[in-house]
């Protein structure tokens, strides 16, 4: 499997990049800033996608698909929205290529300029709200609860696999409602759906909250978010849900006749998570030996490695293993029986440890004679010998135990790294030396927020939801404050 990974303590960023590549999750592509998601990485994303899709449908949402290209004029209809994305847009100006007259290759045909430039979608609010205008006439047409699984492009100069790439995969929900109350409830509900998924399936604890005005989504009235903490003490925004008010309805003239027959603008939300969740998964649980995957999302939950000399021994082992594989699969547990003769058992052990497979079974001649399996769990690296007739029950128990253990470990880590401070000096010291979330009073102004960001690189990650009110003084200005907010350096 080549040389060991760089340790997290030595260089966390290098460790992350090496792990993503060596564990066969993704790699850089021939297109600058874009990645290739490899089959093993995509299998994890597919499991994420399947569970989220199920949760969306359980809350009444349907999937649709909208164009990749957005006319430039659409983007300019909502001022704060275009301002938020203008610097990240990829623009299509021509529709044809031709052979160069000097034979040097293919060039853009200067006579094939588009009448109106097309933007490769950075997000789909504008094209969707132009469409909703045709769908909505009456209160009977509402609510519209639509989700889209898609790719988007936001031009990035400094990229990192999964965390920040020019093109990424995501889902974006876009809903339309008859009342402000309904839209707010929808936006908050989807934040809770994201939190449930990230905690129960990814095993990553999150803090729910709202963004400050300067950190909100471009065009939103309110942005709900879930924030997670990575092992290097940096925060990562794991999902956002936006209450858009009537901004997009007014920009695209989406009105409906209410029950009294009066014309009103509809109320809107949008919400999304992306392949950035893959980065969160890697950085929250993994160690210096490789990935640590939660059983709920692992493409391979159990791997069985035979240890044998000659085909006769392999046949005897397979006779014992094949029924076990069938029984585990019948219980919905994904199993791989790796009897490749091209690699030694030690190589396979290292490979599946690197790839984060939650449970590994090894079986050799001695195990056959004793009627046992060697069972190893990836999260703690503990091994034990288990009787063959107890191994299925043991695996089922481990699936639950590992899922709970990695969540608890991440939660304990986060709780140890939430620090309350009252002075700016103390704040700077904690941000620089300890990291993690810092809970402090802030006077509510963008000027103070900008000053803190400029001087410390820390941002307000969220105003925690349902946080207790606490009279205090802003750590920077000394002005009055009614509650603490959470700061951190972030990805």
Secondary structure by P-SEA (a helix, b strand, c coil): cccccccccccaaaaaaaaaaaacccccccccccccccaaaaaaaaaaaaaaaaaaaaabbbbbbbbcccccccccccaaaaaaccccbbbbcccccccccccccccccccccccbbbbcccccaaaaaaaaaaaccccccccbbbbbbccccccccccccccccccccbbbbbbbbccaaaaaaaaaaaaaaaaaaaaacccbbbbbbbbcccccccccccccbbbbbccccccccccccccccaaaaaaacccccccccbbbbbbbbbbbcccaaaaaaaaaccccccbbbccccccccbbbbbbbccaaaaaaaaaacaaaaaaaaaacbbbbbcccccccaaaaaaaaaaacccbbbbbcaaaaaacccccccccccbbbbbcccaaaaaaaaaaaaaaaaaaaaaaaaaaacccccccaaaaaaaacccccbbbbbbcccaaaaaaaaaacccccccccccccbbbbccccccccccbbbbbbbcc
